[in-house]
C-alpha cells in the first residue's frame, strides 16, 4: 500500500490493547489495519502492519486441515504478544469456539516444538497439536504421534503468515493459497496472507513487483517439498528468533579476538545460541558481559574456541562452516 494511502487508514495496535482479540475484531469491523509485533526476542523488535483479511483469509483452510470448528476447545498456553498465539485466539473467537486453560479438556492446542515436548503425556492424547514457531523434528513428531497426538506443523513468519504446512519440518508443502519459490537459495511466497510492511523501524521483508515476498529465510524446494534452512543472520531457539548481529554487537567490545555467534543444532530447541571465540582468554570477560547485557534466548548457552574463522571465496566469514564445526566438533573446542 503506498504511503499516501496508508496515511488515511486507521491503524490499531492490537497487541497493546487490554483485550487484543476484541481489538482485532473491532479493527476488522472498521476496516482498519492492525499493528502486531514480531517475536521481540532480538534487540530490535519490529511492528508489522497488516489487513485483518491477511489473517482471516486463511481461516477456512486451517479449519479444513485441522478440524477446527465451533465446538472446538483450544488450548493456547503462550502469551498473546506472540503473533501465532494471537492469531489462534482470534480464530477461536471468529469460530465461536472456546479457549481452555489446559490440555485435559482440549480438542486442539497451539504450541511451539519445545512446548509440545513439555506437554507430552496422557492429557494430550487425542488432541490436535498445531505446532509452529520453530522447526518440528521428525523425532519429536514420532514421539507425539506414538502418544496419541495428531500433529500438524507449519512454517511462516510474522510478515508472511502461513507459508508451508506438513507433519514436521522435513515434509512441508506450500500452505493452501500460498505460492512458493526458492530464488538464489531464498524462500519467496505470494499469497493474500502477506503483511503491508512495517510501522516504524524497517525489517527484513522484501517484496517484488510480481507480489512475491521474502524475509530472507534460506531453503530448498524439491518435488513440492519446502526445506527451511533459516536465515543467515538469525536463528530460532525454543521458538524465539534471535538476530545474531545484535548479540555479536553486545559481546565484541569485551573481546580481544573475534567473536561469532551461531546456532548449534539441537533436537528439542531447534538451535542453541553458541558464541565462538578465536582467543580462549576472552571467555570470562565476554561471558560476564553476556550475563550483564543479554537475557533469555539472546544469551549464548554454549561457548567454543576456533583458532581462526573460516572464510568464503569472497573473503567473508563462512558462518555455515563455523556452524558445521560447532555441530561436529571438528576443529571447534567446547569451552567450560
C-alpha positions in Angstrom: 0.0 0.0 0.0 1.5 3.4 -1.0 2.4 5.6 2.0 -0.1 8.3 0.9 -2.9 5.7 1.0 -1.7 4.1 4.3 -1.8 7.5 6.0 -5.6 7.7 5.5 -6.1 4.2 7.1 -6.6 3.8 10.8 -4.1 1.6 12.5 -4.9 -0.4 15.6 -2.1 -1.6 17.9 -4.0 -4.7 18.9 -1.2 -6.4 20.9 -1.1 -3.3 23.2 -4.9 -3.4 23.9 -6.3 -4.7 27.2 -8.2 -7.3 25.1 -6.1 -7.9 21.9 -8.7 -10.3 20.4 -11.5 -7.8 20.8 -9.3 -5.0 19.4 -8.6 -7.2 16.3 -12.3 -7.9 15.8 -13.1 -4.2 16.1 -10.4 -3.4 13.5 -11.9 -6.0 11.2 -15.4 -4.4 11.5 -13.9 -0.9 10.9 -11.7 -1.8 8.0 -8.6 -0.7 9.9 -5.0 -2.1 9.6 -3.6 -3.9 12.6 -0.1 -3.5 14.0 1.4 -6.6 15.6 4.9 -7.2 16.9 7.5 -9.6 15.6 8.9 -12.1 18.1 10.5 -9.3 20.1 13.3 -11.7 21.0 16.0 -9.6 19.3 17.5 -6.3 20.4 15.4 -4.5 17.8 11.8 -5.8 17.8 9.6 -4.6 14.9 6.0 -3.9 14.3 4.2 -5.4 11.3 1.2 -3.7 9.6 -1.4 -6.0 8.0 -5.0 -6.1 7.0 -7.3 -8.2 9.1 -8.2 -10.2 5.9 -4.5 -11.3 5.7 -5.3 -13.5 8.7 -8.9 -14.3 8.2 -8.5 -15.4 4.6 -6.5 -18.4 5.9 -9.1 -19.5 8.4 -11.2 -21.8 6.2 -8.0 -23.6 5.0 -6.9 -24.1 8.6 -10.3 -25.4 9.6 -10.2 -28.0 6.8 -6.7 -29.1 7.7 -7.2 -29.4 11.4 -10.9 -30.0 12.0 -11.3 -26.7 13.9 -15.0 -25.8 14.3 -17.4 -24.0 16.6 -17.4 -26.9 19.1 -13.6 -27.0 19.4 -11.9 -26.3 22.7 -8.4 -24.8 22.0 -5.5 -24.6 24.4 -3.1 -21.7 23.7 -0.6 -21.6 26.6 1.6 -18.9 25.1 1.2 -15.1 25.5 -1.0 -13.2 23.1 2.0 -10.9 22.4 3.2 -13.7 20.1 1.5 -13.4 16.7 1.0 -17.2 16.4 -0.9 -17.2 19.7 -2.9 -14.0 19.0 -3.8 -15.5 15.5 -5.1 -18.6 17.2 -7.1 -16.7 19.8 -8.7 -14.5 17.1 -9.6 -17.6 15.0 -11.2 -19.2 18.1 -13.3 -16.1 18.6 -14.4 -15.9 15.0 -15.4 -19.5 15.0 -17.3 -19.2 18.3 -15.1 -21.9 19.7 -13.7 -22.0 23.3 -10.3 -21.3 24.8 -9.4 -23.7 27.6 -6.8 -23.5 30.3 -5.1 -26.8 29.8 -4.8 -29.9 27.6 -7.2 -32.1 29.7 -10.3 -30.7 28.1 -8.8 -29.5 24.8 -9.5 -30.8 21.3 -6.8 -28.6 19.8 -3.6 -27.0 21.1 -1.3 -24.3 19.6 2.3 -25.0 20.7 5.9 -24.4 19.9 8.0 -27.6 19.5 9.5 -27.1 22.9 6.1 -26.6 24.5 4.8 -29.7 22.7 7.7 -31.7 24.2 6.9 -30.4 27.7 3.2 -31.1 27.3 3.6 -34.7 26.1 1.7 -37.1 28.4 -1.7 -38.7 28.8 -3.6 -35.4 28.9 -2.5 -34.6 25.4 -3.7 -37.9 23.8 -6.4 -37.3 21.2 -5.5 -33.6 20.9 -4.7 -32.0 17.5 -1.5 -30.1 18.1 -0.8 -27.2 15.7 2.9 -26.6 16.1 4.9 -23.6 14.9 7.5 -21.0 16.0 10.4 -23.4 15.1 11.1 -26.4 13.0 9.4 -29.6 14.4 11.8 -32.5 14.2 10.6 -35.9 12.8 11.7 -37.5 16.0 9.5 -35.3 18.2 6.7 -35.8 15.7 7.0 -39.6 16.0 7.0 -39.4 19.9 3.9 -37.2 19.9 2.0 -39.5 17.4 3.0 -42.5 19.5 1.3 -40.9 22.5 -1.9 -40.4 20.5 -1.4 -36.8 19.4 -2.3 -35.7 15.9 0.4 -33.3 14.9 0.2 -30.5 12.3 3.2 -28.3 11.7 3.6 -25.0 9.8 6.3 -22.6 8.7 5.7 -18.9 8.4 6.8 -15.5 9.7 5.2 -12.5 11.3 5.4 -10.7 8.0 4.3 -13.6 5.7 1.8 -15.5 7.9 1.3 -19.1 6.5 3.9 -20.3 4.0 4.1 -24.1 4.3 2.3 -26.9 6.1 3.0 -30.6 6.9 3.5 -33.2 9.7 7.0 -31.9 10.5 9.9 -29.8 9.2 11.1 -32.3 6.7 7.7 -32.7 4.9 6.4 -29.2 4.4 4.4 -28.2 1.3 3.0 -24.8 0.4 0.0 -23.8 2.5 -3.3 -23.6 0.6 -3.4 -20.3 -1.2 0.4 -19.7 -0.9 2.6 -19.9 -3.9 6.3 -20.7 -3.0 9.5 -20.3 -4.9 13.2 -20.5 -4.0 15.3 -18.0 -5.8 19.1 -18.0 -5.2 18.5 -20.0 -2.1 15.9 -17.6 -0.6 12.3 -18.6 0.1 9.8 -16.3 -1.6 6.0 -16.5 -1.2 3.0 -14.9 -2.8 -0.4 -15.0 -1.1 -3.2 -12.9 0.4 -1.7 -13.6 3.8 1.2 -11.1 3.4 1.6 -8.0 5.6 1.6 -4.5 4.3 5.0 -3.6 5.6 6.4 -2.2 8.9 5.3 0.6 11.3 8.4 2.3 12.3 11.8 0.5 12.1 12.3 -1.4 8.8 12.9 -5.1 8.8 14.0 -7.9 6.5 10.8 -8.0 4.4 11.4 -7.5 0.6 8.5 -7.5 -1.9 9.0 -7.8 -5.7 6.7 -6.1 -8.3 5.1 -9.5 -9.0 3.9 -9.8 -5.4 6.4 -12.4 -4.2 7.9 -11.5 -0.8 10.7 -12.8 1.4 12.2 -12.2 4.9 15.5 -13.8 3.9 14.9 -17.3 5.0 17.0 -19.8 3.1 15.6 -23.0 1.8 15.1 -25.6 -0.9 12.0 -26.5 -2.9 12.3 -30.0 -4.4 9.4 -32.1 -5.7 7.0 -29.8 -3.9 8.6 -30.2 -0.5 9.9 -27.0 1.1 13.0 -27.4 3.3 13.6 -24.3 5.5 17.2 -23.7 6.4 16.8 -20.5 8.4 18.2 -17.0 7.9 21.9 -16.3 7.6 21.6 -13.5 10.2 19.2 -15.2 12.7 18.5 -18.4 14.5 15.4 -19.7 16.1 15.9 -21.2 19.6 12.9 -22.6 21.5 10.5 -20.7 19.3 12.3 -17.3 19.7 14.1 -15.7 16.8 17.4 -14.1 17.7 19.3 -11.8 15.3 23.0 -12.8 15.5 24.4 -9.4 14.6 22.7 -7.8 17.6 24.2 -10.3 20.0 27.6 -10.0 18.4 27.5 -6.2 18.8 27.0 -6.6 22.5 29.8 -9.1 23.0 32.6 -7.9 20.8 33.7 -4.9 23.0 34.8 -7.3 25.7 36.9 -9.5 23.3 40.5 -9.1 22.1 39.9 -11.7 19.3 37.0 -12.3 17.1 33.5 -13.2 18.3 31.0 -15.0 16.1 27.6 -16.2 17.3 25.9 -19.2 15.6 23.0 -21.6 16.3 24.3 -25.1 17.1 21.7 -27.7 16.1 19.6 -29.0 19.0 16.9 -31.7 18.8 14.5 -30.1 21.2 15.2 -26.3 20.9 16.0 -26.3 17.2 19.2 -24.5 17.9 21.3 -23.4 20.9 22.9 -20.0 20.7 26.6 -20.5 20.7 29.5 -18.0 20.9 32.7 -18.8 19.0 35.9 -17.1 20.2 39.2 -17.0 18.4 41.0 -16.2 21.7 40.1 -18.6 24.5 41.3 -15.9 27.0 38.2 -13.9 26.0 35.9 -16.4 27.6 35.5 -14.9 31.0 35.2 -11.2 30.1 32.8 -11.9 27.2 30.7 -14.3 29.2 30.5 -11.8 32.0 29.3 -9.1 29.6 26.7 -11.6 28.2 25.3 -12.1 31.7 25.1 -8.4 32.3 23.6 -7.3 29.0 21.7 -10.2 27.5 18.7 -12.0 28.7 16.6 -15.1 27.8 17.2 -16.6 24.3 19.7 -13.8 23.4 22.3 -15.1 25.8 24.7 -17.7 24.4 24.5 -21.0 26.3 27.4 -22.8 24.7 31.0 -21.4 24.2 33.6 -22.6 21.7 37.1 -21.8 20.6 38.2 -21.8 17.0 41.8 -20.6 16.3 40.6 -18.8 13.2 37.3 -18.2 11.5 36.9 -19.9 8.0 36.3 -17.6 5.1 34.3 -17.9 1.9 35.9 -17.4 -1.5 34.7 -13.8 -1.4 36.7 -13.3 1.9 33.7 -13.2 4.2 33.3 -15.2 7.3 31.7 -18.6 6.4 29.0 -18.9 9.1 27.9 -22.2 7.6 31.3 -23.7 8.1 31.5 -22.3 11.6 28.1 -23.8 12.5 29.3 -27.1 11.0 32.4 -27.1 13.1 30.5 -26.4 16.2 27.9 -29.1 15.4 30.5 -31.8 14.6 33.3 -30.7 17.0 35.7 -30.8 14.1 38.1 -28.1 14.9 35.9 -26.3 17.5 36.8 -26.9 21.1 34.0 -26.6 23.7 34.8 -24.2 26.5 33.6 -24.7 30.0 
